[in-house]
Every structure is written in structure tokens, then in C-alpha cells.
Amino acid sequence: MSPVRPTVRLHGHLDRPAELTVAELRALPAHRVEAGFDCLTSGEQRHGYEGPALLDVLREARPRIDFSGRKQRLRFLLSVVGADGHRAVVSWAEIDPDFGGQRILLATSADGAPLDAVGPQLVVPGDHCGARYVSAVTAVWLGPLGDPAHPTG
């Protein structure tokens, strides 16, 4: 019996939601970053990560965002969840080349070690604090921020 491979569920405002393994993520164009951050429990960390840009992963899933203008994109958020329940939020503007253009990764390897058995890691190289580095990512949700003046639910 072969081992169960963790998957990442892409869902929300997407035309092609998907469940991807680390191997499937590795098939996308890869980027390598050296990132340093301060971990609350382990202190200063420095690691090399490789994997696809979060923007490229989402583009494959075809986001339902109006790209004809710029302001419409600013209300979209990404919620990234790890196997341990840890969550982090990234705004679409952070990864959009017209705005922040950050190369935030869904890393498929860390320091040369493949992450197939545990799942990919969210890597936010611009962060000085490592709190948005989500290990063993299980889901990425894309959706618009609701109107705070008219909350629903």
C-alpha cells in the first residue's frame, strides 16, 4: 500500500478549484529564495526554499477576479491553512505584480529536502517575523473582503 500524500485544496473564487500534491506543485515553474526570519520559539532562522510562486499556483486555478482594472483586485484576500490549524492571510495586492509583486512561495523543498511527505510550506520572504510561514499547507482560499459597513451572516 502506497503512503497517502498530503494535498493542498485550492478553493474559493476560482474557476478551476483543485487539490494538488507537492509533486504537482513541483511541475509548475520553480523559484528559489533564501529567507531569514525571527521565530518566536527558535530564534533567528535562515533557510533556502524552492517552489512555485503562490501567484502562479492561483493563476492555474483561474481566479474569478476582474483584471481589467486595478482597484477591483485590492479587495481579494488569501487564507492559507496548515495541517496544525495555523492560518495566515495574504492580500492579493501583495503578490500582484501591479502592486507589491512579492514572490511568496508554496515551497516544495526546504534546504534541499523535499516536502512531499508533509506538504508544502508558505514562504513570505519579506516578513521579518516568521508567523506567516505556514508549514504543511492543506488549503488556500481566495475570496473578496466583505463590506464591513454591511456585514453578512
C-alpha positions in Angstrom: 0.0 0.0 0.0 1.5 3.4 -1.0 1.6 6.2 1.5 -1.0 8.9 1.4 0.4 12.1 0.0 -0.8 15.4 1.5 -2.7 17.7 -0.8 -3.4 21.4 -0.9 -7.0 22.3 -1.6 -7.4 25.5 -3.7 -10.9 26.8 -3.3 -13.0 30.0 -3.2 -13.4 32.4 -6.1 -11.7 30.1 -8.6 -13.0 28.7 -12.0 -10.8 25.6 -11.5 -10.5 24.7 -7.9 -8.1 21.8 -7.3 -6.4 19.5 -4.9 -2.6 19.4 -5.6 0.1 17.2 -4.3 3.7 18.5 -3.7 4.7 16.7 -6.9 2.0 18.5 -8.9 3.2 21.8 -7.4 6.7 20.9 -8.4 5.6 20.7 -12.0 5.0 24.5 -12.0 7.8 26.9 -12.7 10.0 27.0 -9.6 11.7 29.9 -7.8 14.4 29.7 -5.2 14.7 32.1 -2.3 17.0 32.5 0.7 14.9 33.8 3.6 15.7 34.8 7.1 13.1 35.5 9.8 12.8 35.6 13.6 10.9 32.6 15.0 9.4 33.2 18.4 10.3 29.7 19.7 13.6 29.0 17.8 15.1 32.5 17.3 16.7 33.7 14.1 16.3 31.3 11.2 17.8 31.2 7.7 16.7 28.7 5.1 16.7 28.1 1.3 13.3 27.3 -0.2 12.2 26.2 -3.7 8.8 26.0 -5.2 6.2 27.8 -7.3 5.1 31.3 -6.7 1.7 31.5 -5.0 0.6 33.8 -7.8 1.4 31.1 -10.4 -0.4 28.4 -8.4 -3.5 30.6 -8.2 -3.3 31.6 -11.9 -3.5 27.9 -12.8 -6.8 27.7 -10.8 -8.1 30.7 -12.8 -9.2 33.3 -10.1 -12.6 35.0 -10.6 -11.1 38.5 -10.3 -11.8 41.3 -12.7 -8.2 42.0 -14.0 -9.3 44.8 -16.4 -8.8 47.4 -13.7 -6.6 47.6 -10.6 -8.9 48.7 -7.8 -11.1 45.6 -8.1 -8.2 43.3 -7.2 -7.4 45.2 -3.9 -10.4 43.6 -2.1 -9.2 40.0 -2.5 -7.6 38.0 0.3 -6.0 34.6 0.6 -6.3 32.5 3.6 -3.6 29.8 3.9 -4.2 26.9 6.4 -1.7 24.4 7.7 -2.2 20.8 9.0 -1.9 22.1 12.6 -4.6 24.7 12.1 -2.3 27.6 11.8 -3.7 30.3 9.5 -2.2 33.2 7.7 -3.7 35.9 5.5 -2.1 37.4 2.4 -3.7 40.1 0.3 -3.9 39.7 -3.5 -2.1 43.1 -3.8 1.0 41.6 -2.0 1.5 39.0 -4.8 0.1 41.0 -7.8 2.9 42.4 -10.0 1.0 45.7 -10.4 1.2 46.3 -6.6 3.6 44.5 -4.2 4.8 41.8 -6.6 6.2 39.7 -3.7 7.5 36.3 -4.7 5.6 34.4 -2.0 6.1 30.7 -2.5 4.3 27.4 -1.8 7.7 25.8 -1.2 8.1 22.2 -2.3 11.5 21.8 -0.7 13.3 23.4 2.3 17.1 23.5 2.5 17.1 20.9 -0.4 14.9 18.4 1.4 11.6 17.6 -0.5 8.4 18.3 1.4 6.3 15.6 -0.3 5.6 13.7 2.9 4.5 16.7 4.9 3.1 19.1 2.4 4.3 22.5 1.0 5.2 25.5 3.1 4.0 29.1 2.7 7.2 31.2 2.5 6.8 35.0 2.8 10.4 36.2 2.2 9.7 39.9 3.1 8.4 39.1 6.6 10.9 39.7 9.4 8.7 37.6 11.7 8.1 34.0 10.7 4.5 33.9 11.8 3.1 33.8 8.2 5.4 30.8 7.3 2.7 28.1 7.3 4.0 24.5 7.4 2.2 21.6 5.9 -0.2 23.8 3.9 -3.6 22.0 3.4 -5.7 24.7 1.9 -5.6 28.1 0.1 -8.8 30.0 -0.1 -9.3 33.1 -2.3 -12.1 35.5 -1.8 -13.2 39.1 -1.6 -13.3 41.1 1.6 -16.9 41.7 2.5 -18.2 45.2 3.1 -17.6 46.0 6.9 -20.5 48.5 6.8 -22.9 45.8 5.7 -21.7 42.5 7.3 -23.4 39.3 6.2 -24.0 36.2 8.4 
